[in-house]
Amino acid sequence: MQVLLKLSRLIDSLSSRVGWLTMWLILATTLISAGNAIVRKAFGTSSNGLLEIQWYLFAAVFMLGAGYGFLKNSHVRIDFIAARLSARARNWIDVGGILLVLIPFCGICIALSWPMFTQAYTSGEMSQNAGGLIRWPVYAFMPLGFTLLLLQALSELLKRVLFLLGQGPDSLADADHKSDEQKHLEELEAIAARKLAGEK
């Protein structure tokens, strides 16, 4: 079991590092976009290469950041249902979802996107726009992103199973925590309710 926990931590570390990289890619995308807009407005010129690198980086953020999103439990959940379930029930649902949906989905996407990447790489496919970029790097984000998501899915599956076997913490417990905005709103509602009760 310790080997499995170590493997899970290794995958989590990889996802965290890739997530850190995607945060910097967001900054790079913003700076390139702003710089391109300023040059276009100030000097009446632009570059197709700069325009394309914006959406290359934008694609990288979404494709490479999916595993990190899963690690941080920031993906979409039906919270009003999950909040009513026990910790074991939530973990069983996740195990089913990971095994029946996420892992097969990642496998299919990797299998479909890999030939697109290899074809673009071997052919040296270029953008049809003047001054555009070579295409294979953006195609590479698809199999790479789904591979990272698949690895994180395996890590999360290990965590859920170890919890269900009573040999690990509940990694979904953090998902139960409310955001700062939700907590603040609930505090304001409680204050308002107390004031109303005091007036009556």
C-alpha positions in Angstrom: 0.0 0.0 0.0 2.9 2.4 0.7 4.1 1.9 -2.8 0.7 2.9 -4.2 0.6 6.0 -1.9 4.1 6.9 -3.1 3.0 6.5 -6.7 0.0 8.7 -6.1 2.1 11.4 -4.5 4.5 11.3 -7.4 1.7 11.8 -9.9 0.2 14.6 -7.7 3.6 16.3 -7.7 3.8 16.1 -11.5 0.3 17.6 -11.8 1.2 20.4 -9.3 4.3 21.3 -11.3 2.4 21.3 -14.6 -0.3 23.4 -12.9 2.3 25.9 -11.8 3.6 26.1 -15.4 0.0 26.7 -16.8 -0.4 29.6 -14.4 2.7 31.2 -16.0 1.3 30.4 -19.4 -1.8 32.4 -18.5 0.5 35.4 -17.8 2.4 34.9 -21.0 -0.9 34.7 -23.0 -2.1 37.9 -21.4 1.1 39.8 -22.1 1.3 38.6 -25.7 -2.3 39.5 -26.3 -2.0 42.9 -24.7 1.3 43.6 -26.6 -0.2 42.5 -29.9 -3.3 44.8 -29.3 -1.1 47.8 -28.4 1.1 47.3 -31.5 -1.9 46.9 -33.8 -3.6 50.1 -32.4 -0.5 52.2 -32.1 1.3 51.2 -35.3 -1.4 49.6 -37.4 0.5 46.4 -37.8 0.1 42.9 -36.4 1.6 39.4 -36.7 -0.3 36.2 -37.5 2.4 34.4 -35.5 1.6 36.4 -32.4 -2.1 35.9 -32.9 -1.6 32.1 -33.2 0.8 31.8 -30.3 -2.0 33.3 -28.2 -4.4 30.5 -28.9 -1.6 27.9 -28.7 -0.9 29.0 -25.2 -4.6 29.3 -24.4 -5.0 25.7 -25.6 -2.0 24.6 -23.5 -3.5 26.1 -20.4 -6.8 24.1 -20.8 -5.3 20.9 -22.0 -2.3 20.7 -19.6 -4.2 22.1 -16.6 -7.0 19.5 -16.6 -5.0 17.1 -14.4 -4.2 19.9 -12.0 -7.8 20.9 -11.8 -8.7 17.3 -10.9 -6.0 17.2 -8.3 -7.5 20.3 -6.7 -11.1 19.1 -6.9 -11.9 22.2 -8.9 -13.9 20.4 -11.6 -17.7 20.6 -11.7 -19.6 18.6 -9.1 -23.2 18.5 -8.2 -22.6 19.9 -4.7 -26.1 20.0 -3.5 -26.4 16.3 -4.0 -22.8 15.4 -2.9 -23.3 17.4 0.4 -26.1 15.0 1.4 -24.1 11.9 0.8 -21.7 10.1 3.2 -18.0 10.3 2.6 -18.0 6.6 1.5 -20.8 7.1 -0.9 -19.0 10.1 -2.5 -15.9 8.1 -2.9 -17.7 5.1 -4.4 -19.3 7.5 -6.9 -15.9 8.8 -7.8 -14.5 5.3 -8.2 -17.3 4.5 -10.6 -17.0 7.7 -12.5 -13.2 7.4 -12.9 -13.3 3.7 -13.9 -16.4 3.9 -16.2 -16.1 7.3 -17.7 -12.9 9.2 -17.2 -10.3 6.5 -17.9 -12.0 5.2 -21.0 -12.6 8.8 -22.2 -8.9 9.7 -21.8 -7.9 6.5 -23.6 -10.2 7.3 -26.5 -9.0 10.9 -26.8 -5.3 9.8 -26.6 -5.9 7.2 -29.3 -7.7 9.7 -31.6 -5.3 12.6 -31.1 -2.0 10.8 -31.3 -2.3 10.1 -35.1 -3.2 13.8 -35.7 -0.1 14.9 -33.8 2.3 12.4 -35.6 0.9 13.3 -39.0 1.4 17.0 -38.4 4.9 16.3 -37.0 6.1 14.1 -39.9 4.5 16.4 -42.6 5.8 19.6 -41.0 2.3 21.0 -41.3 2.3 24.8 -41.2 -0.5 27.3 -40.6 -2.1 28.5 -43.8 -1.9 32.1 -42.6 1.0 34.2 -43.8 3.7 34.3 -41.0 1.8 31.5 -39.1 3.3 28.9 -37.0 4.1 25.2 -37.3 1.1 23.1 -36.2 2.5 20.0 -34.4 3.1 21.7 -31.0 -0.6 22.6 -30.6 -1.6 19.1 -31.7 0.8 17.7 -29.1 -1.2 19.4 -26.3 -4.1 17.0 -26.9 -2.4 13.6 -26.3 -0.2 15.1 -23.7 -3.0 16.8 -21.8 -5.2 13.7 -21.8 -2.2 11.6 -20.7 -1.7 13.9 -17.7 -5.4 13.8 -16.9 -5.3 10.0 -17.1 -2.3 9.8 -14.7 -4.2 12.1 -12.3 -7.3 9.9 -12.7 -5.2 6.9 -11.6 -3.8 8.8 -8.6 -7.3 9.9 -7.6 -8.6 6.3 -8.0 -5.8 5.1 -5.7 -6.7 7.7 -3.1 -10.4 6.8 -3.2 -9.8 3.0 -3.0 -7.3 3.4 -0.1 -9.9 5.5 1.7 -12.6 2.9 1.2 -10.2 0.3 2.5 -9.6 2.4 5.6 -5.9 2.9 4.7 -5.9 6.6 3.6 -7.5 10.0 4.2 -10.6 11.2 2.5 -9.2 13.3 -0.3 -12.7 14.6 -1.0 -13.0 16.2 2.4 -11.3 19.3 1.0 -14.0 19.4 -1.7 -16.6 19.8 1.1 -15.0 23.1 2.2 -16.9 26.1 1.1 -15.3 29.0 -0.7 -14.5 32.2 1.1 -17.4 33.9 -0.7 -19.8 31.2 0.4 -18.7 31.4 4.0 -18.9 35.2 4.0 -22.4 35.1 2.5 -23.5 32.6 5.1 -22.1 34.8 7.9 -24.0 37.8 6.5 -27.2 35.8 6.3 -26.7 34.6 9.9 -26.2 38.2 11.0 -29.3 39.4 9.1 -31.3 36.5 10.6 -30.2 37.4 14.1 -31.1 41.1 13.6 -34.5 40.1 12.3 -35.1 37.8 15.2 -34.0 40.6 17.6 -36.4 43.1 16.0 -39.3 40.6 16.5 
